[in-house]
Amino acid sequence: MKFSKKFLVTIFVYGVIFSLVGCGYASSGTYLEQRKMRVEHYRRTTNFKEDVLRAILEVPREFFVPKNERRFTYEEYPLPIGYGQTITDMWFVTYMTNLLRLKPTDSVLEIGSGSGYQASVLYQITKKVYSIEIIPQLAKQASHRWRELGYHIQGKTGDGYYGWAKYAPYDKIIVTCAADHVPVYLLRQLKPGGILLIPVGNPFARQTLLLIRKKSDGGIKTQRLRSCKFVPFTGKMLEKYKYQRKQEKATREKMLKSWEKHPTNPPLPEAEQKLMKIHEEMLSGRLPFPGSFQYKVKSGDFLYKIANKFHTTVDLIVKMNKLENIPIKPGDKLTLVPDKFSIEVDLSKNLLYLYYEGKFFKVYPIATGTDDKTPVGEFKITDRLKNPVWYSNKGPIPPNSPENLLGSRWLGINAKGIGIHEAINPGEIGKYVTAGCIRMLKKDVDELYMLVVRGTPVKIKK
């Protein structure tokens, strides 16, 4: 049977296309080529050890990614793998592996097998790898992938909170899920001189990656490394976290109800301090903030744009999501708190009360005007300035000048020349010494500036 030249060329072209698709190649090149490009980029831009880079190059990451997500395999963000879990982005896997300073003789315990990718990378450096996964379906999938690749990794289904005593002690332990504290079981199963890597913080917000070294005497030395975002530690850890948060929420609500019954009086000092401690936990992201919500960063987003859209501040977004010096990227999830704050200044006590949704949030000591110079009435925040210039009778005084009386922050209200700012002399707090402005300690005015936006109500009363 003879075929025309045109027909044969057509068959050849379609054959090439189908073979490429069938082999799992991405449109921008083969997976191997993409992996090589990433590794070369890390080699040029980081100080990652060569054995770690070789391990990353050796493991076919695409094999651990669901088929419908494989085109994103070598993008630098986590990808869903089902059951509410993710595969950590390639850079962070490389970063954490590098921190472990693995030796071929080390035994390593991983908490949170997930897809099985992180354990596979570890296996390229040491063959003593043990991994626990609490979700049976994921544990089964990970074990299947390891067998397919010929990796003899010991895996099991279980709660990683308790570690894996059977093969303890370990030279290194790596946790790939968010914990609100460091499980004592893991510390007990770590050898003296060993390293534990674990993300600690609010499991539903951002965490801080901790590197913990166990000393020869059993003590520990903790190093805070960087902000990160992992899925929550499940099992016993999550149960304890939810129970504690429920108890704290009940305590807060009970105190606030007591406050609402006597709205003209502040809470009793003991209750006031407990409430403020709880609210500090909220601001740090360790406790859920009432009314907070998750926002997924889109292409073209930047912090000021997000803050403006949702009527909050850049500083608050940074604090609650632990973003100091960490750029945001599409796909990131940020915890946002809409502005529902209001301010009340009690001139008779020289105290500034901050409310959230009309409920007590925090109280600050202040200094106010001599001879009733601080105006009384209802106002709004109209200006927000960092390191403001002070326009005195002598002319403009630049920020950081000893003669600049405004200090680090200025929150102007719609009363001519009146605002809230830092007290350069902390000894003024509690006194009537200003020309009408409200002065606060530096740490207090910095915090207030972080929380309130233009338009925040300000009530000043005698």
C-alpha positions in Angstrom: 0.0 0.0 0.0 1.4 3.4 -1.0 0.8 6.7 0.9 1.3 10.2 -0.5 4.2 12.3 0.8 1.7 14.8 2.3 -0.1 12.1 4.2 3.2 10.7 5.7 4.4 14.2 6.7 1.0 14.8 8.5 1.2 11.4 10.3 4.8 12.2 11.4 3.9 15.7 12.8 0.9 14.3 14.7 3.0 11.4 16.0 5.6 13.8 17.4 2.9 15.9 19.1 1.1 12.9 20.7 4.4 11.4 21.8 5.4 14.7 23.5 2.0 15.0 25.3 2.0 11.3 26.2 5.5 11.7 27.8 4.2 14.5 30.0 6.3 17.4 28.4 5.3 21.0 29.2 4.8 23.5 26.4 7.9 25.4 27.5 10.2 22.4 27.3 10.7 19.0 28.9 10.3 18.7 32.7 14.0 17.7 32.9 15.0 20.9 31.1 12.8 23.0 33.4 14.3 21.3 36.4 17.9 21.9 35.1 17.0 25.6 34.6 15.8 25.9 38.2 18.8 24.2 39.6 21.2 26.4 37.6 19.3 29.4 38.8 19.7 28.3 42.4 23.4 27.6 41.8 23.9 31.2 40.6 21.7 33.0 43.1 22.1 31.0 46.4 24.7 29.2 48.5 22.8 25.9 48.5 25.2 23.0 48.9 26.0 21.0 45.8 24.7 17.7 47.1 21.4 19.4 47.8 21.2 20.7 44.2 22.1 17.3 42.8 19.3 15.8 44.9 16.8 18.3 43.5 18.0 17.6 40.0 17.7 13.9 40.5 14.1 13.7 41.7 11.3 14.1 39.0 9.1 16.6 40.8 6.4 16.3 38.2 5.9 12.6 39.2 4.6 13.9 42.6 2.2 16.5 41.2 -1.4 15.7 40.1 -1.9 15.5 36.3 -4.2 18.5 36.2 -1.5 20.6 37.9 1.6 19.3 36.2 2.0 22.3 33.9 2.7 24.3 37.0 5.3 21.8 38.4 8.3 24.2 38.3 6.5 27.4 39.2 7.6 28.8 42.5 4.5 28.3 44.5 2.8 25.4 46.4 0.4 23.2 44.4 -2.7 21.3 45.6 -2.4 17.5 45.9 -5.9 16.8 47.3 -7.4 16.3 50.7 -6.6 20.0 51.6 -2.9 19.4 51.3 -0.2 20.9 49.1 3.3 20.1 47.7 5.7 22.7 48.9 7.3 24.9 46.2 10.7 23.7 44.9 12.7 26.6 46.2 11.5 26.1 49.8 12.1 22.3 49.6 15.7 23.1 48.5 16.0 25.7 51.2 14.8 23.4 54.0 16.9 20.4 52.8 20.0 22.7 52.7 19.3 23.8 56.3 19.4 20.2 57.6 23.1 19.8 56.6 22.5 16.2 55.8 25.3 13.5 55.9 25.0 10.1 54.1 25.0 8.4 57.5 22.2 10.6 59.0 18.8 9.2 59.9 15.9 11.6 59.1 12.3 11.7 60.2 9.8 13.6 58.1 6.4 14.6 59.6 3.9 15.1 56.8 4.8 12.9 53.8 2.2 14.6 51.6 3.0 13.7 48.0 6.3 12.1 49.0 8.5 14.7 47.2 10.4 16.1 50.2 11.3 12.6 51.5 12.5 11.6 48.0 14.9 14.6 47.9 16.2 13.6 51.3 16.7 10.1 50.1 19.2 11.2 47.5 21.6 12.2 50.3 20.9 9.6 53.0 19.1 6.3 52.7 17.8 6.4 56.3 14.6 8.3 55.6 11.4 7.7 57.7 8.2 9.5 56.9 4.7 9.8 58.6 1.5 10.9 56.9 -1.8 11.2 58.8 -4.1 11.0 55.7 -4.2 7.3 54.6 -4.9 8.1 50.9 -1.8 10.4 50.7 0.3 7.9 52.6 -0.6 5.2 50.2 0.1 7.4 47.1 3.5 8.4 48.5 4.5 4.8 49.2 3.4 3.8 45.7 5.5 6.6 44.1 8.6 5.6 46.2 8.3 2.0 45.0 7.9 3.1 41.4 11.1 5.1 41.6 13.0 2.4 43.6 13.3 4.6 46.7 13.4 2.4 49.9 11.8 5.0 52.2 10.1 3.8 55.3 6.6 5.3 55.5 3.6 4.8 57.7 0.1 6.3 58.3 -0.1 7.9 61.7 -0.2 11.1 63.7 3.2 12.8 63.4 2.6 14.7 66.7 4.0 11.6 68.5 6.9 11.1 66.2 8.0 7.5 65.3 9.7 6.0 68.4 10.5 2.7 66.6 13.5 4.2 64.7 14.4 6.9 67.1 16.7 8.7 67.9 17.1 10.7 64.7 19.9 13.0 63.5 17.4 15.3 61.8 13.7 15.8 61.9 11.8 17.9 59.4 8.2 19.0 59.8 6.3 20.1 56.7 3.1 21.2 58.3 2.2 24.2 60.6 2.3 23.7 64.3 1.3 26.2 67.1 4.0 24.7 69.4 6.9 22.3 69.2 5.8 18.7 70.1 7.9 17.4 73.0 7.8 13.9 71.5 9.9 15.2 68.6 12.4 16.8 70.8 12.7 13.5 72.8 13.4 11.6 69.6 16.1 14.0 68.4 19.7 13.0 69.0 22.0 15.4 71.0 23.6 17.6 68.3 20.6 17.0 66.0 18.4 19.5 64.1 14.7 19.9 64.1 13.1 22.1 61.4 9.5 23.1 62.1 7.1 26.0 61.0 5.5 27.4 64.2 2.7 29.9 64.5 -1.0 30.2 63.7 -1.8 27.1 61.6 -4.3 29.1 59.6 -2.1 32.2 58.9 1.6 32.5 58.3 4.2 30.9 60.5 7.9 31.3 61.4 10.3 28.6 60.4 12.3 27.5 63.4 15.7 25.7 63.4 16.1 23.9 66.8 19.4 22.3 67.8 19.5 19.9 70.7 22.5 20.4 73.0 24.6 17.5 74.4 23.0 18.2 77.9 19.5 17.9 76.4 18.8 21.6 76.2 17.8 23.3 73.0 18.8 26.4 71.0 16.2 27.9 68.8 16.9 30.1 65.7 14.0 32.0 64.0 14.6 31.9 60.3 11.9 33.3 58.1 8.2 33.7 57.5 6.5 30.8 55.8 3.0 29.3 55.1 2.3 25.6 55.5 -0.9 23.7 55.8 -2.0 23.0 59.4 -0.7 20.1 61.4 -3.7 17.8 61.8 -4.5 15.1 64.4 -3.8 15.7 68.1 -2.0 19.1 67.4 -5.0 20.6 65.6 -7.5 19.2 68.2 -5.5 21.0 71.0 -5.2 24.2 69.0 -8.9 24.4 68.3 -9.8 23.6 71.9 -7.5 26.3 73.2 -8.8 28.9 70.7 -12.4 28.0 71.7 -11.5 28.6 75.4 -9.8 31.9 74.6 -12.7 33.0 72.5 -15.2 32.2 75.3 -13.0 34.1 77.8 -12.9 37.1 75.5 -16.6 37.1 74.8 -17.4 36.8 78.6 -15.2 39.8 79.3 -16.7 41.8 76.5 -20.2 41.1 77.7 -19.2 42.4 81.2 -17.8 45.5 79.5 -21.0 46.0 77.5 -23.1 46.1 80.7 -21.0 49.0 82.0 -19.9 50.8 78.8 -19.0 54.1 80.6 -16.4 52.4 82.8 -13.3 50.5 81.6 -13.0 46.8 82.5 -11.5 45.9 85.8 -7.7 46.1 85.6 -7.3 42.2 85.6 -9.9 41.7 82.9 -8.5 44.6 80.9 -5.0 43.1 80.9 -6.3 39.7 79.9 -8.3 41.2 77.0 -5.3 43.1 75.8 -3.1 40.0 75.9 -5.7 38.1 73.8 -5.8 41.1 71.4 -2.0 41.1 71.1 -2.3 37.4 70.1 -4.8 38.4 67.4 -2.5 41.1 66.0 0.4 38.8 65.8 -1.7 36.3 63.9 -1.5 33.6 66.6 -5.3 33.9 67.3 -8.1 34.3 64.8 -9.2 38.0 64.5 -13.0 38.5 64.5 -14.1 39.5 61.0 -10.8 38.5 59.4 -10.8 36.7 56.0 -8.5 35.2 53.5 -7.6 37.0 50.3 -5.8 35.2 47.4 -3.2 37.5 45.8 -3.9 38.2 42.1 -1.5 39.2 39.3 -0.8 42.9 39.5 -1.5 43.1 43.2 0.8 45.0 45.6 0.3 45.6 49.3 -0.8 49.2 49.1 -3.4 48.3 46.4 -4.8 45.5 48.6 -4.8 47.7 51.7 -6.7 50.4 49.9 -9.2 48.0 48.4 -10.1 46.4 51.8 -9.8 49.6 53.9 -6.9 48.4 56.1 -3.2 49.3 56.4 -0.1 47.9 54.8 1.5 47.7 58.2 -1.3 45.5 59.6 -1.1 43.2 56.6 2.6 42.8 57.0 2.3 42.1 60.8 -0.5 39.6 60.6 1.0 37.7 57.7 4.7 38.0 58.9 5.7 39.6 55.6 8.7 41.6 56.8 11.0 41.7 53.7 9.0 38.9 52.1 7.5 39.8 48.7 4.0 38.7 47.8 3.2 36.7 44.7 0.1 35.5 42.8 -1.5 32.6 44.7 -0.4 33.7 48.1 -3.2 33.8 50.7 -3.2 36.8 53.1 -5.2 37.2 56.2 -6.9 40.6 56.1 -8.8 42.6 58.8 -11.2 45.2 57.6 -11.0 48.5 59.5 -13.7 48.5 62.2 -11.7 50.5 64.8 -12.8 53.6 66.6 -11.0 55.8 69.1 -12.3 57.4 72.3 -10.1 59.9 74.2 -11.0 60.5 77.9 -9.4 63.8 78.9 -10.3 63.4 82.5 -8.1 60.4 82.8 -5.6 61.0 80.0 -6.4 57.7 78.4 -7.1 56.7 74.8 -9.4 53.8 74.3 -9.3 51.8 71.1 -12.5 49.8 70.1 -13.1 47.2 67.5 -16.7 46.8 66.3 -17.6 49.0 69.3 -16.0 46.7 71.8 -13.0 47.3 74.0 -9.7 46.4 72.4 -6.9 48.3 74.1 -6.2 51.3 76.3 -3.2 53.6 76.1 -1.9 56.3 78.5 -1.6 59.8 76.8 -0.7 63.4 77.3 -3.1 66.1 76.3 -3.5 69.9 76.1 -3.1 72.4 78.9 -6.0 74.7 79.8 -8.5 72.6 77.8 -6.7 73.2 74.6 -7.5 69.7 73.3 -10.8 70.1 71.5 -13.9 68.1 72.6 -16.3 66.5 70.1 -16.5 63.9 67.3 -13.8 63.8 64.7 -12.2 61.6 62.1 -8.6 60.6 61.2 -7.8 62.7 58.1 -4.0 62.3 57.8 -1.5 59.5 58.3 2.2 60.2 58.1 5.3 58.2 58.9 8.3 60.3 60.1 6.4 63.6 59.5 8.0 67.0 59.0 7.0 69.5 61.7 6.1 72.9 60.5 7.0 75.1 63.4 7.2 78.8 63.8 10.9 78.6 62.8 10.0 76.7 59.6 9.9 73.1 58.6 11.8 70.7 61.0 12.8 67.4 59.2 12.1 64.0 60.6 14.6 62.6 63.1 15.6 66.0 64.1 15.8 66.5 68.0 13.7 69.6 67.4 10.9 67.7 65.7 8.2 67.4 68.3 6.0 65.0 66.2 8.2 62.0 66.4 7.7 58.8 64.4 4.0 59.0 63.5 1.3 61.6 62.9 -2.5 60.9 62.9 -4.2 64.1 62.1 -7.9 64.8 62.8 -10.3 67.3 61.3 -9.5 69.9 63.8 -6.9 72.5 62.7 -3.4 71.6 63.8 -4.6 68.8 66.1 -3.5 65.2 65.9 -2.0 62.2 67.6 1.7 61.8 67.7 4.7 60.5 69.6 5.8 62.1 72.9 9.5 62.9 72.5 9.7 63.1 76.3 8.0 60.0 77.8 7.8 61.7 81.1 4.9 63.9 79.7 2.6 60.9 79.5 -0.3 61.3 81.9 0.0 65.1 82.1 -1.6 68.1 80.5 1.3 69.7 78.7 0.5 70.0 75.0 -0.8 72.8 72.8 -3.8 70.6 72.0 -2.4 67.5 70.4 -2.6 64.0 71.9 0.8 62.5 72.6 1.6 58.8 73.1 4.6 56.6 73.8 6.4 55.7 70.6 5.5 52.0 70.8 1.9 52.9 71.3 1.5 55.5 68.5 3.4 53.1 66.2 0.8 50.4 67.0 -2.2 52.7 66.7 -0.8 54.0 63.3 -0.7 50.3 62.1 -4.3 49.7 63.0 -6.3 52.8 62.0 -7.0 54.3 58.6 -8.2 57.6 57.3 -11.8 58.0 58.3 -11.5 56.2 61.6 -13.9 57.9 64.1 -12.3 59.8 67.0 -14.4 60.9 70.0 -12.8 63.3 72.5 -14.6 63.8 75.8 -14.0 65.4 79.1 
